[in-house]
Amino acid sequence: MSQQVRISHPEQLSLAHWSAPGQSTESSGQVLGWQSEELDTPTLTACIASFNDARCFNAIQIDVHEEFPDFFPNTFRFEISQDGHIWEPILQESDFRAGLAGRAAWNFPLISARHLKFLFLTDRQNDASKYFAAFGNFRVMVSGLVDVAVSSERYRLWVKVNLIDERPEYGWSSSLKSNRTDESVTVDLGSINSVNELRMLSKDDAETFFPEVFSIAYSEDNIAWHHLLEETGFLSEAGVWYRWRFMPTNMRYLRIGITEGARTREGKYVSQIIELELYDTPDV
């Protein structure tokens, strides 16, 4: 059976080994910075991040070097390998300029590999007319949700960010309303992934206020939306994880559309979800 990977929560992977010419700064399985030697000619440079075994990831983030911000490589390629001998290109950039925020980021479908190579041309000259390159923190990641949008929130203890904070005490709550009103939670994975499972946690209380009538839709571009599944008259127990499994479906966005929330003793309408998780299997 293919490995199930939670892709809704951000996770930075720890490296077992880092191989690169020049000078690297490392700590606890992380690469905090790298700089090349001063070279006489433009040189093709390979930096290789390795894990103890195959790991799943769908994002790479590289910071601009704080001391040498102008020497981020501008022509490069990322490659993956299972054995360190046969390499497969996955991303390529030419004439690249790192963002003004000081960090470059790439999101892509979930893949599995033991080795990741950052191959680039060291071709920028410094004041000494030597060829030089440098970058800051090098991260291999499961990107997690890059954005969560909701139709309403109750107050600061029940806001959208709580959906992925892994705390069972608080989650997201719609605002209390006197009339039945449609509510929604829309999440963005940052790139198209082949999702095959959704999980949601109900509140651990006699009154869970979990949505009772809702549907799940997905989209690749946030323009065209497609129906995935629907629940009507859903009854929830307190503090229970519920999951919905489906055929692997390409999506970047997922929307929970709530057409009927629970009712309080005062007759108000409200919907509450404590945690939300999405799962994927790596693309072979």
GIGIVEN-V455267 format. One record per run of one state. SS is the DSSP state (@ for helix, = for strand, . for the rest). FROM is the first residue (numbers start at 1). LEN is the number of residues. Records with the same first field share a line. If there is no record, write none. Layout:
BEGIN
SS: FROM-LEN  FROM-LEN
END
This chain:
BEGIN
.: 1-4  7-4  13-4  20-3  28-2  36-3  40-3  64-5  72-4  82-6  94-9  123-1  126-5  133-1  136-2  143-4  151-9  165-7  174-3  178-5  202-11  220-6  232-9  261-1  264-5  271-1  274-1  281-2  284-1
=: 5-2  11-2  17-3  23-5  30-6  39-1  43-21  76-6  88-6  103-20  124-2  131-2  134-2  138-5  147-4  172-2  177-1  183-19  213-7  226-6  241-20  262-2  269-2  272-2  275-6  283-1
@: 69-3  160-5
END
